[in-house]
């Protein structure tokens, strides 16, 4: 049961007849759609438990098609709904939505399908519950000692009785999809929250141009505003003639001649570009830490900017994500007093739950999972006369708190810096649950390496980190940087490249 419910992550999908994958990151893909040919059978989607755990609102995303929830799935949701884990919370949310849609419907109405209200678009599609039915001779193709098999057998029985509809099983369990297809049932993955088909489509947060940037620009207006130099360029000309792709706020333009420009705004056909002296960027410091390359420098610039409320740092292991974020957080909390505390959290793999209860406080329980934070605090004070005293001083003065993801729901952190480590292992739903905890005056920093996803059913394209990066790339108060190189050590760099 737990193994089935844990398979709540997303991988790419091939979604049936006449469906094409959308690569437009500005829209979320929905199942089905109007305009089906008259010769095509009515399509009905049967949802597995892990789909509703992954996205409690999943049954709203199938447009005009019918949605079926097997009774076995309701029983699994009922068994998993207790507790404070994110899985339990998602199960409760899914159960509440099903209850709200079915309402006071009579049994025969539930069997036939209750209309699903879908916001301002009105009522589309229906929701019904698939009751276990006696297996007729020759129908039961799988032994019923597993819930997976029971669901598949119920669909086989339903399909044999109603050949005028196409029943499609939607599950995040790859093995269950294989078994379903072997039994003659169409099976798909659920990826309504997948925005890109390839992580190479993700913005790196900067454009690196050969030669000189200004040799490519035909027209520009420059303004000196105090110590700042601002350049105003045509948005259409910049995208068409120079970059070849869209540009967003808080991205950077780098060239081989040493120019660095930060996009301060994109509005009314004009891009506002602030000149950032390279030497100044490379010379900035945060709690004694100085960037080792230009990519770390632009990342630190966003981290130290109080007007940037969300920063996403991706990159290989050892590229400096955690130590940069931590140094900037300590600097802004202790020296500049912009934040009252630092909240550090990360996803804990399901394996952690099998170890039982760890002794101690919440911080002590989270210590094994947030060891990278402690390691980097120690790295920032290796050269101090009394490293142990410095570490204790920083933890106390910066009010660094280690919080379990399961206990963040429902809380609101005011004037806090929320540091989310290993965020590539979060689903989009979990990512939303954390980011929405940020209250007034707070900043969120997400760190992750999309090539090191621990969750077996989560892919780089379906990770919550990818989803959030795409969703927030047009956010005027957010920025994302992909760090290059492995400054940790020559050994780490070689291992990252050759292993």
BALOLUM-397123 format. One line per 8 residues: for each residue x, z, y of C-alpha. Coordinates in steps of 0.25 Angstrom, whole numbers, plus 5000, padded with zeros to 4 digits. Layout:
X:Z:Y | ...;
! end
This chain:
5000:5000:5000 | 5011:5004:5010 | 5019:4992:5006 | 5007:4983:5009 | 5004:4990:5022 | 5019:4989:5027 | 5019:4974:5026 | 5013:4973:5040;
5023:4964:5046 | 5023:4949:5050 | 5030:4936:5045 | 5027:4922:5048 | 5014:4916:5043 | 5009:4902:5038 | 4994:4904:5041 | 4986:4894:5034;
4979:4881:5037 | 4981:4874:5051 | 4988:4886:5057 | 5001:4884:5065 | 5010:4895:5069 | 5010:4897:5084 | 5024:4899:5091 | 5018:4902:5104;
5023:4917:5107 | 5012:4919:5117 | 5001:4919:5107 | 4998:4927:5095 | 4995:4919:5083 | 4981:4921:5077 | 4975:4917:5064 | 4966:4905:5062;
4960:4898:5074 | 4948:4889:5077 | 4947:4875:5074 | 4948:4875:5059 | 4943:4863:5052 | 4929:4863:5046 | 4935:4860:5033 | 4944:4873:5033;
4938:4885:5026 | 4935:4897:5034 | 4948:4906:5034 | 4947:4921:5031 | 4959:4930:5032 | 4961:4942:5023 | 4970:4953:5029 | 4979:4962:5022;
4982:4976:5026 | 4996:4973:5031 | 4990:4963:5041 | 4981:4974:5047 | 4992:4984:5048 | 5001:4974:5055 | 4991:4970:5065 | 4978:4979:5065;
4971:4969:5073 | 4974:4957:5064 | 4960:4954:5060 | 4957:4950:5074 | 4968:4939:5074 | 4961:4929:5064 | 4952:4922:5075 | 4940:4916:5069;
4943:4919:5054 | 4938:4929:5045 | 4946:4941:5042 | 4945:4949:5029 | 4950:4963:5026 | 4950:4967:5012 | 4945:4981:5008 | 4959:4983:5001;
4965:4982:5015 | 4956:4992:5021 | 4959:5002:5010 | 4974:5000:5013 | 4972:5002:5028 | 4964:5014:5025 | 4976:5020:5017 | 4986:5016:5028;
4979:5021:5040 | 4983:5035:5039 | 4996:5040:5046 | 5003:5038:5059 | 5011:5026:5055 | 5009:5012:5062 | 5003:5007:5049 | 4993:5017:5049;
4989:5015:5064 | 4988:5000:5061 | 4979:5002:5049 | 4970:5011:5057 | 4969:5001:5068 | 4966:4990:5058 | 4955:4998:5052 | 4949:5001:5066;
4948:4987:5069 | 4942:4983:5056 | 4932:4994:5058 | 4929:4989:5072 | 4926:4975:5068 | 4918:4978:5056 | 4910:4989:5063 | 4896:4992:5057;
4896:4979:5049 | 4888:4979:5036 | 4895:4977:5023 | 4890:4963:5021 | 4894:4960:5036 | 4908:4965:5033 | 4909:4956:5020 | 4904:4944:5028;
4913:4947:5040 | 4912:4954:5053 | 4915:4947:5066 | 4928:4950:5072 | 4927:4952:5087 | 4940:4947:5093 | 4941:4951:5108 | 4937:4941:5119;
4937:4930:5110 | 4924:4935:5103 | 4921:4937:5088 | 4929:4928:5078 | 4931:4929:5063 | 4926:4940:5054 | 4931:4953:5047 | 4927:4956:5033;
4931:4966:5022 | 4935:4960:5009 | 4929:4970:4998 | 4936:4970:4984 | 4928:4962:4975 | 4927:4961:4960 | 4937:4951:4955 | 4931:4940:4947;
4938:4935:4935 | 4949:4926:4938 | 4949:4931:4953 | 4959:4943:4952 | 4972:4936:4952 | 4980:4949:4955 | 4980:4963:4949 | 4973:4972:4959;
4983:4984:4958 | 4988:4980:4972 | 4980:4979:4985 | 4987:4966:4988 | 4981:4960:4975 | 4967:4966:4978 | 4967:4959:4991 | 4971:4946:4985;
4961:4947:4974 | 4950:4950:4984 | 4954:4937:4992 | 4954:4929:4979 | 4941:4934:4975 | 4935:4932:4989 | 4941:4918:4990 | 4935:4914:4976;
4921:4918:4981 | 4922:4911:4995 | 4930:4898:4994 | 4925:4894:5008 | 4935:4903:5015 | 4950:4903:5016 | 4954:4917:5013 | 4968:4920:5019;
4976:4933:5016 | 4984:4938:5028 | 4994:4948:5024 | 5008:4952:5028 | 5012:4955:5014 | 5020:4943:5009 | 5019:4946:4994 | 5004:4947:4996;
5003:4934:5003 | 5011:4928:4991 | 5001:4934:4981 | 4989:4929:4989 | 4994:4915:4989 | 4997:4915:4974 | 4982:4919:4972 | 4978:4907:4981;
4975:4915:4994 | 4980:4911:5007 | 4989:4921:5013 | 4996:4923:5027 | 5004:4933:5035 | 4998:4939:5048 | 5006:4936:5060 | 4997:4936:5072;
5007:4943:5080 | 5019:4933:5077 | 5022:4926:5090 | 5034:4918:5086 | 5038:4910:5073 | 5053:4912:5075 | 5060:4923:5082 | 5069:4912:5089;
5057:4910:5097 | 5059:4924:5103 | 5065:4925:5117 | 5079:4931:5117 | 5076:4936:5131 | 5087:4927:5137 | 5091:4912:5139 | 5106:4909:5137;
5109:4896:5143 | 5122:4887:5142 | 5129:4884:5155 | 5123:4888:5168 | 5109:4892:5170 | 5109:4887:5184 | 5113:4873:5180 | 5100:4872:5173;
5091:4877:5185 | 5087:4866:5195 | 5079:4875:5205 | 5080:4890:5208 | 5077:4900:5219 | 5086:4912:5221 | 5083:4925:5228 | 5092:4937:5231;
5083:4950:5230 | 5093:4961:5233 | 5103:4961:5222 | 5095:4952:5213 | 5096:4937:5212 | 5083:4931:5208 | 5081:4916:5204 | 5068:4909:5204;
5067:4897:5195 | 5055:4888:5190 | 5050:4893:5177 | 5046:4879:5172 | 5060:4873:5175 | 5067:4885:5169 | 5060:4885:5156 | 5060:4869:5155;
5074:4866:5160 | 5082:4878:5157 | 5077:4887:5146 | 5068:4878:5138 | 5059:4890:5135 | 5050:4900:5142 | 5056:4911:5150 | 5051:4926:5152;
5053:4938:5161 | 5066:4946:5158 | 5073:4935:5150 | 5087:4931:5154 | 5094:4918:5157 | 5109:4918:5153 | 5119:4907:5155 | 5133:4904:5151;
5138:4905:5166 | 5134:4920:5166 | 5120:4919:5173 | 5110:4929:5169 | 5096:4929:5174 | 5084:4938:5171 | 5070:4932:5172 | 5062:4942:5181;
5049:4934:5181 | 5042:4922:5177 | 5030:4919:5185 | 5023:4907:5193 | 5033:4897:5187 | 5045:4905:5192 | 5056:4912:5185 | 5063:4923:5192;
5077:4925:5187 | 5086:4937:5191 | 5101:4935:5191 | 5108:4945:5182 | 5123:4946:5184 | 5129:4945:5170 | 5140:4955:5174 | 5130:4965:5179;
5121:4964:5166 | 5133:4966:5157 | 5138:4978:5165 | 5125:4986:5165 | 5125:4998:5157 | 5115:5007:5151 | 5119:5021:5147 | 5133:5016:5146;
5130:5004:5138 | 5134:4991:5143 | 5129:4977:5137 | 5139:4970:5128 | 5133:4956:5131 | 5123:4949:5140 | 5112:4950:5130 | 5113:4965:5130;
5115:4965:5145 | 5101:4958:5148 | 5095:4967:5137 | 5100:4979:5145 | 5095:4973:5158 | 5081:4973:5152 | 5082:4987:5146 | 5087:4993:5159;
5076:4986:5168 | 5065:4996:5170 | 5055:4984:5173 | 5057:4979:5159 | 5047:4987:5150 | 5050:4981:5137 | 5063:4976:5131 | 5065:4969:5118;
5079:4968:5112 | 5082:4960:5099 | 5095:4956:5093 | 5104:4958:5081 | 5108:4972:5076 | 5119:4977:5085 | 5115:4969:5097 | 5113:4981:5105;
5098:4982:5106 | 5097:4997:5103 | 5109:5002:5111 | 5105:4994:5123 | 5091:4999:5123 | 5095:5013:5121 | 5106:5013:5132 | 5096:5007:5142;
5085:5017:5138 | 5094:5029:5139 | 5099:5024:5153 | 5085:5022:5158 | 5080:5035:5153 | 5092:5044:5157 | 5099:5038:5169 | 5087:5030:5175;
5076:5040:5170 | 5066:5028:5169 | 5061:5033:5155 | 5058:5047:5150 | 5061:5045:5136 | 5066:5034:5126 | 5057:5032:5114 | 5064:5026:5102;
5056:5020:5090 | 5057:5010:5079 | 5049:5006:5067 | 5052:5013:5054 | 5051:5005:5042 | 5041:5008:5031 | 5052:5013:5022 | 5053:5025:5032;
5039:5030:5028 | 5043:5031:5014 | 5054:5041:5017 | 5044:5051:5020 | 5044:5061:5032 | 5058:5063:5039 | 5060:5078:5044 | 5061:5081:5058;
5055:5076:5071 | 5050:5062:5075 | 5064:5059:5081 | 5071:5064:5068 | 5062:5056:5059 | 5064:5043:5068 | 5079:5046:5068 | 5082:5037:5056;
5075:5026:5061 | 5080:5026:5075 | 5095:5029:5072 | 5099:5016:5080 | 5094:5024:5092 | 5103:5036:5089 | 5114:5027:5085 | 5114:5020:5099;
5113:5033:5107 | 5126:5037:5100 | 5132:5024:5102 | 5129:5025:5117 | 5137:5039:5117 | 5148:5036:5108 | 5159:5037:5119 | 5153:5050:5125;
5161:5063:5125 | 5150:5070:5117 | 5142:5059:5111 | 5132:5069:5104 | 5129:5076:5117 | 5127:5063:5124 | 5117:5058:5113 | 5109:5071:5114;
5109:5070:5129 | 5104:5056:5129 | 5093:5059:5118 | 5088:5070:5126 | 5089:5064:5140 | 5083:5051:5137 | 5073:5058:5128 | 5075:5048:5117;
5063:5050:5107 | 5062:5043:5093 | 5048:5040:5090 | 5042:5034:5077 | 5034:5022:5078 | 5022:5028:5071 | 5020:5039:5082 | 5021:5030:5094;
5007:5024:5093 | 4998:5030:5103 | 5009:5036:5112 | 5013:5031:5126 | 5027:5033:5131 | 5028:5034:5146 | 5041:5031:5153 | 5048:5029:5140;
5058:5019:5134 | 5053:5015:5121 | 5064:5010:5112 | 5059:5002:5099 | 5070:5000:5089 | 5069:4990:5078 | 5056:4984:5083 | 5058:4972:5075;
5051:4980:5064 | 5039:4982:5071 | 5026:4974:5070 | 5019:4969:5083 | 5008:4979:5082 | 5019:4990:5081 | 5027:4985:5092 | 5014:4985:5101;
5011:4999:5097 | 5025:5004:5102 | 5026:4995:5115 | 5012:5000:5119 | 5017:5014:5119 | 5025:5011:5132 | 5019:5019:5144 | 5022:5018:5159;
5036:5017:5162 | 5041:5014:5148 | 5050:5003:5142 | 5050:4998:5128 | 5063:4992:5121 | 5061:4985:5108 | 5073:4983:5099 | 5074:4974:5087;
5081:4964:5078 | 5072:4954:5072 | 5082:4951:5061 | 5082:4965:5056 | 5067:4967:5052 | 5065:4978:5042 | 5051:4976:5039 | 5050:4966:5027;
5037:4959:5032 | 5041:4958:5047 | 5048:4945:5052 | 5055:4943:5065 | 5044:4934:5070 | 5033:4944:5067 | 5041:4957:5072 | 5034:4965:5083;
5047:4964:5091 | 5046:4948:5090 | 5031:4950:5094 | 5034:4959:5106 | 5045:4950:5111 | 5036:4938:5111 | 5024:4945:5117 | 5032:4952:5129;
5042:4940:5132 | 5033:4937:5144 | 5032:4952:5149 | 5038:4953:5162 | 5042:4968:5159 | 5049:4965:5146 | 5061:4958:5141 | 5068:4954:5127;
5082:4952:5124 | 5088:4947:5111 | 5102:4953:5110 | 5113:4944:5104 | 5126:4948:5098 | 5130:4961:5090 | 5138:4969:5099 | 5137:4981:5089;
5150:4977:5082 | 5157:4965:5077 | 5153:4969:5063 | 5138:4970:5067 | 5139:4956:5073 | 5146:4950:5061 | 5136:4957:5052 | 5124:4952:5060;
5129:4938:5060 | 5134:4936:5046 | 5126:4946:5037;
! end
